Amino acid sequence: MNPSIPALNSLALSVSVVIPAKNEARNIGWVLERMPSYVDEVIVVDGLSTDGTLEIAKMIVPDVVVIHEDRPGKGAAMRAGMAVAGGDCVVVMDADGSMDPEEIHLYVSALAAGADLAKGSRFVEGGGSTDITRLRQFGNAQLLALANALFRTDFTELCYGFMALRRSAIARLALDADGFEIETQIVTRAVRAGLRICEVPSQEAPRRYGESNLHTFRDGWRILRTMLAEWRGSVPEAATAIPLPIAGDNVRAVEELVVPNQLIRTRSDMRSSR
């Protein structure tokens, strides 16, 4: 753990990390070994792995909470993990090594500063990806542009699974997606519910071993269908985005991360400032 990162366990916020996993024995050890000490609870949602994923998880984190989920899909696994999480902050990340647990402090800091949802972005300043293909990047850009137009937002990222939510806000989203579209459902329902949302920079690496379970066209279509279904619901006028003072290595102590009223902008404010 980077010694320059503030000690988050001094906060009155507990942290649960939910990790969906299926046959990630060669990757999950790297993830769990890098888990910060301030994390109170690690939940591995196992999709009936047969390669020793759980044995490795239990060896590295003896008190890991294991959930056996026989329904297929990342969304089903995320929802199962969120349902049992006990922390004030519920962080969700992948088991394949593409997301670095050392970035968790950015998400927790964002919630400590007042956000209800902190969503990772590879395309905000300080973020990046050495994994995304040109085809996926093009598809992501088109889906993002449509989402921003439909929901009157100005996000830089839509389809990325590294995020954190206040546990108290999860029930308001009434999540029911089973696949990769869960990430879009979380964001769009958070907007509709008027939750305070911020983006934090994230550096995505290629998965360490194995093949991705993402299917570009099939999952892209499911994301599009989800987005349109959510748009047909009512969109509130006061969904807020919080430009928090956190980026890169210049992270101020969490105790200083206060969000003054003038930094909370409504979507109408964002549109008028363009």
C-alpha positions in Angstrom: 0.0 0.0 0.0 1.3 3.4 -1.0 2.4 5.2 2.3 1.4 8.6 0.9 -2.3 7.5 0.9 -4.1 8.7 4.1 -5.2 6.2 6.6 -8.8 5.7 5.8 -9.5 3.4 8.7 -9.5 6.5 11.0 -12.8 7.5 9.4 -16.2 6.5 10.8 -16.9 4.7 7.5 -16.6 1.0 7.1 -15.6 -0.5 3.7 -16.8 -3.7 2.0 -15.3 -4.9 -1.3 -17.4 -7.1 -3.5 -15.5 -9.2 -6.1 -17.4 -11.3 -8.6 -15.3 -14.3 -9.7 -15.6 -17.4 -11.8 -12.5 -19.5 -12.4 -10.0 -16.7 -11.6 -7.5 -18.8 -9.6 -4.6 -17.3 -11.5 -5.7 -13.7 -10.9 -7.6 -13.4 -7.6 -4.5 -13.9 -5.5 -2.9 -10.8 -7.0 -6.0 -8.8 -6.3 -6.4 -9.9 -2.7 -2.7 -9.5 -1.8 -3.0 -5.8 -2.8 -6.2 -5.2 -0.8 -5.6 -2.2 1.5 -5.6 -2.7 5.3 -8.5 -0.3 5.8 -10.9 -2.6 4.0 -13.2 -4.2 6.7 -14.8 -6.9 4.6 -13.9 -8.8 1.4 -16.8 -10.6 -0.3 -16.0 -13.0 -3.1 -19.1 -14.0 -5.1 -18.2 -17.2 -6.8 -20.0 -18.4 -9.9 -19.3 -22.1 -9.3 -15.6 -22.0 -10.0 -13.8 -25.3 -10.6 -10.2 -24.1 -10.7 -9.5 -23.5 -7.0 -10.5 -19.8 -7.0 -12.1 -20.1 -3.5 -9.2 -22.0 -2.0 -6.8 -19.3 -3.0 -9.1 -16.6 -1.8 -9.4 -18.3 1.6 -5.7 -18.8 1.9 -4.9 -15.1 1.3 -7.9 -13.7 3.2 -8.9 -16.3 5.8 -12.0 -14.3 6.9 -13.2 -13.7 3.3 -17.0 -13.9 2.9 -17.9 -16.3 0.2 -21.2 -16.2 -1.6 -22.1 -19.1 -4.0 -24.1 -17.7 -6.9 -25.4 -20.2 -9.4 -27.2 -17.6 -11.6 -25.1 -16.7 -14.5 -23.9 -13.1 -15.2 -21.9 -10.3 -13.6 -25.0 -8.4 -12.6 -26.4 -11.4 -10.6 -23.0 -11.7 -8.8 -22.8 -8.0 -8.0 -26.3 -7.9 -6.6 -25.7 -11.0 -4.5 -22.6 -9.4 -3.0 -24.2 -6.0 -2.4 -27.1 -7.8 -0.6 -24.8 -9.1 2.1 -22.3 -6.3 2.3 -22.1 -4.7 5.8 -19.9 -1.7 5.1 -21.0 1.9 4.8 -19.1 2.0 1.5 -19.6 -0.9 -0.9 -16.8 -1.1 -3.5 -17.2 -3.4 -6.5 -14.2 -4.5 -8.6 -13.2 -7.3 -10.9 -11.2 -10.4 -10.0 -9.0 -10.5 -13.1 -6.3 -8.1 -12.1 -7.4 -5.3 -14.5 -8.3 -3.0 -11.6 -5.9 -2.1 -8.9 -7.1 -2.3 -5.3 -4.7 0.5 -4.4 -7.2 2.8 -6.1 -9.9 2.0 -3.6 -9.0 5.0 -1.5 -10.2 7.3 -4.3 -13.7 5.8 -4.2 -13.9 5.8 -0.4 -12.6 9.4 -0.3 -15.3 10.4 -2.8 -18.1 8.9 -0.6 -16.6 10.4 2.5 -16.8 13.8 0.7 -20.5 13.4 0.1 -21.0 11.3 -3.1 -23.6 8.5 -3.1 -22.0 6.9 -6.1 -18.3 7.1 -7.1 -17.8 5.6 -10.6 -14.4 4.9 -12.0 -13.5 6.5 -15.4 -10.7 5.5 -17.7 -11.2 8.7 -19.7 -11.2 11.4 -17.1 -7.9 13.2 -16.4 -5.6 10.7 -14.5 -7.4 7.6 -15.9 -6.4 5.4 -18.7 -6.5 1.9 -20.2 -3.9 -0.4 -21.7 -6.6 -3.0 -22.4 -9.5 -1.5 -24.3 -9.6 -2.3 -28.0 -10.4 0.3 -30.7 -13.7 -1.5 -31.4 -14.7 -1.5 -27.7 -13.6 2.1 -27.3 -15.6 3.2 -30.3 -18.7 1.3 -29.0 -18.2 2.8 -25.5 -18.0 6.3 -26.9 -21.2 5.9 -28.9 -23.1 4.5 -25.9 -21.7 7.2 -23.6 -22.7 10.0 -26.0 -26.2 8.6 -26.2 -26.5 8.2 -22.4 -25.3 11.8 -21.9 -27.9 13.1 -24.4 -30.8 11.0 -23.0 -30.0 11.7 -19.3 -28.6 15.2 -19.7 -25.3 14.4 -18.0 -21.7 15.0 -18.9 -20.0 11.8 -17.8 -16.7 10.6 -19.4 -17.4 6.9 -18.8 -20.4 4.6 -18.8 -19.4 1.0 -19.0 -16.8 0.4 -16.3 -17.2 -1.8 -13.3 -14.9 -0.3 -10.7 -17.3 1.8 -8.5 -18.4 2.4 -5.0 -21.8 3.1 -3.5 -23.2 4.1 -0.2 -24.9 1.0 1.2 -27.8 3.2 2.3 -28.4 4.2 -1.4 -28.3 0.7 -3.0 -31.9 -0.2 -2.2 -33.1 3.0 -3.9 -31.7 1.7 -7.2 -33.8 -1.5 -7.1 -31.3 -3.3 -9.3 -32.4 -6.3 -11.3 -29.9 -6.7 -14.2 -28.0 -10.0 -14.5 -25.2 -9.3 -17.0 -22.6 -6.6 -17.8 -25.4 -4.1 -18.3 -25.6 -3.8 -14.5 -23.0 -1.1 -14.6 -25.2 1.0 -16.9 -28.2 0.3 -14.8 -26.5 1.5 -11.7 -25.5 4.8 -13.3 -28.7 5.5 -15.0 -30.9 4.7 -12.0 -28.6 6.7 -9.8 -29.2 9.7 -12.1 -33.0 9.1 -12.1 -33.0 8.8 -8.3 -31.2 12.1 -7.9 -28.1 10.6 -6.2 -24.9 12.6 -6.0 -22.5 11.1 -8.5 -18.8 11.7 -9.1 -16.2 10.2 -11.4 -12.7 9.2 -10.2 -9.7 8.3 -12.4 -8.9 4.7 -12.9 -6.1 3.0 -14.7 -7.2 -0.3 -16.4 -4.7 -3.0 -17.1 -5.2 -6.1 -19.2 -6.5 -9.1 -17.3 -3.5 -10.9 -16.0 -4.4 -14.4 -17.2 -7.2 -16.0 -19.2 -9.8 -14.7 -21.6 -12.4 -12.0 -20.9 -16.0 -13.0 -20.5 -17.1 -9.8 -22.2 -18.8 -10.2 -25.6 -18.6 -6.9 -27.4 -21.7 -7.0 -29.6 -23.9 -9.1 -27.4 -23.2 -7.1 -24.3 -23.2 -3.8 -26.1 -26.8 -4.6 -27.3 -27.8 -5.5 -23.7 -26.3 -2.2 -22.5 -28.2 -0.2 -25.2 -31.5 -2.0 -24.3 -31.0 -1.2 -20.6 -30.2 2.4 -21.3 -33.4 2.9 -23.4 -35.5 1.1 -20.9 -34.2 3.4 -18.1 -34.7 6.5 -20.2 -38.4 5.7 -20.7 -38.7 6.1 -16.9 -39.0 9.6 -15.4 -35.7 11.6 -15.3 -35.5 14.1 -12.4 -34.3 17.7 -12.8 -31.9 17.7 -10.0 -29.5 14.7 -10.4 -26.1 16.1 -9.3 -22.5 15.6 -10.2 -19.8 16.4 -7.7 -16.4 17.6 -9.0 -14.4 16.4 -6.1 -10.8 17.5 -5.5 -9.3 14.0 -6.0 -7.1 13.0 -8.9 -3.9 11.1 -9.4 -1.5 11.1 -6.6 -2.6 14.5 -5.3 -5.1 13.2 -2.8 -5.7 15.4 0.1 -6.3 13.9 3.5 -9.8 12.6 3.7 -10.6 14.8 6.7 -10.1 17.8 4.4 -12.4 16.5 1.6 -15.4 18.7 2.2 -17.8 19.4 -0.7 -18.9 23.1 -0.4 -22.3 23.9 -1.8 -20.9 25.8 -4.7 -19.1 22.6 -6.0 -22.4 20.7 -6.3 -23.8 21.3 -9.7 -27.2 20.3 -11.1 -27.4 18.9 -14.6 -29.0 22.2 -15.7 -25.9 24.0 -14.3 -23.7 21.7 -16.3 -25.6 22.3 -19.5 -25.5 26.1 -19.1 -21.7 26.0 -18.5 -20.9 24.2 -21.8 
